[in-house]
Amino acid sequence: MTAADFVVVANRLPVDRVVGPDGEETWRTSPGGLVAALEPMMRRVHGAWVGWPGQPDVALDPFEADGIDLIPVALSAEEVADYYEGFANDTIWPLYHDVIAPPQYHREWWEAYVTVNRRFAEAAAAAVAEDGTVWVHDYQLQLVPQMVRELRPDVTIGYFHHIPFPAHGLYAQLPWRDQVLRGLLGADVIGFQRAQDATYFLTAVRRRLRYEVKGANVAVPEGGETRTALAKAFPISIDTAPYLELAARPDVRARAAEIRASLGNPKRILLGVDRLDYTKGIGHRIKAYGELLEDGRLAVEDVTLIQVASPSRERVDAYAHLRDEIELAVARINGDHDTVGHSAIRYLHQGYPREEMVALYLAADVMLVTALRDGMNLVAKEYIATRTDNHGVLVLSEFTGAADELRQAVRVNPHDIAGLKDAIMEAVEMSPAEQARRMRSLRRRVLDNDVNAWSTSFLDALAAVRGR
């Protein structure tokens, strides 16, 4: 496999292993916005993608899929437990999401994180052509930029952080806080979802490392000289084309009507779509909805909540406890309010293909996004993209990255249950004219600022670094 001019480094490869009925293994492209945004460019410039194939103790040679060179990084079962489930998802994830759950700090997890990050960095350094570009993605690989720079000082390095970055008072808890900052500053451009995240990062750099920070630029000492790193917001978006296409398909629209009919054709359908994660505010949403039924402000004959909660990190204790809490709350509300013909909450603990998700978006009159902390929240943008009739209401937590852009949503503080109840009622009772006014503005924003615009803006910033 020849060296690539452009190398993406992410925790996972952009393909999933599929075993057919005859036992034959094939690879299918993963349905993700990042893959959709980068695939065409990577084919054009001869790109490679470094990532874990998703299964422990599987060693694979590099291979090609859909015109992209794929370079698998092997992880043992112990490394998956310590690096991924441990440090990435039980230390960094809760710390960076405002300590909604308590982070766990274990030295052996950190050692595994360093080891695995080095393995990814070595794979990227070996794959990239001279004077090429390496783009590293997300919190699992925060040390990789510096490690690649040490191995390949000739290349341009970008890093994009898909989750929030915490305020310094929280970040300072991390025992390895300085090492992580130096790891990220190995990149020439460090991208965040929100301007606030970039500000928190720059504050940490200034206070912890004492580097000079001017605006979005950091003077990074390197070999007796200084190099300038740029840290700023590049809000990510979705590939709108498949959502527009599916929303127009007669079979998908028929499925949306079928969903409404199966629920007894209520006047309003509310929808929540989340990974089952403590950051998503699912419990707050269900509590507010249950109280509206209890207060008589909503009636089960008129309104149904569909809650899709796709399985997530089920081997982590906090997630197992969360599932029990949510399912108990749903059962209580349904037990108190269901009739023979109508259900208060249709709870679905499973994932669905994109066609079914678009049908759900089309069926829903109100989309509830009540995350307690979220880097962006692309579900909000997916819902907007499907609303080609300009009807429907988005209730959006102000603690999501999407709230910075989607200003015509009904904004809410999900910790304020009374305020959340009022926001749900505002959405349920909103006139068609007001819905259309807001949705037109939201759709313009999402369609103009799609995932291709996001990747272009980041890569333009990287190109400017190369040119200076």
Salt bridges, closest charged atoms under 4 A:
ASP16 OD1 - ARG12 NH2 3.49
GLU25 OE1 - ARG17 NH2 2.93
GLU39 OE2 - ARG43 NH2 3.40
ASP69 OD2 - HIS46 NE2 3.05
GLU79 OE2 - ARG119 NH2 2.63
GLU85 OE2 - ARG315 NE 3.47
ASP98 OD2 - ARG373 NE 3.12
ASP154 OD2 - ARG152 NH2 2.88
ASP178 OD1 - ARG208 NE 2.98
ASP188 OD2 - ARG149 NH2 2.81
ASP188 OD1 - ARG227 NH1 3.68
ASP197 OD1 - ARG373 NH2 3.56
GLU212 OE2 - LYS214 NZ 3.45
GLU222 OE2 - ARG149 NE 3.97
GLU222 OE2 - ARG227 NE 3.00
ASP251 OD2 - ARG249 NH2 2.82
GLU258 OE2 - ARG255 NH1 2.53
ASP274 OD1 - ARG285 NH1 2.68
ASP277 OD2 - ARG275 NH1 3.39
ASP277 OD2 - ARG313 NH1 3.42
GLU291 OE2 - LYS287 NZ 3.36
GLU291 OE1 - LYS421 NZ 2.99
GLU294 OE1 - HIS337 NE2 3.25
ASP295 OD2 - LYS421 NZ 2.81
ASP302 OD1 - LYS267 NZ 3.79
GLU314 OE2 - ARG323 NH1 3.72
GLU314 OE2 - HIS349 NE2 3.39
GLU327 OE2 - ARG323 NE 2.67
GLU356 OE2 - ARG255 NH2 2.80
ASP365 OD2 - ARG260 NH1 3.06
ASP374 OD2 - LYS280 NZ 3.02
ASP404 OD1 - ARG194 NH2 2.67
GLU405 OE2 - LYS381 NZ 2.77
GLU405 OE1 - ARG445 NH2 3.52
ASP422 OD1 - ARG297 NH2 3.02
GLU426 OE2 - ARG438 NH2 3.53
GLU434 OE2 - ARG437 NH2 2.82
GLU434 OE2 - ARG438 NE 2.93
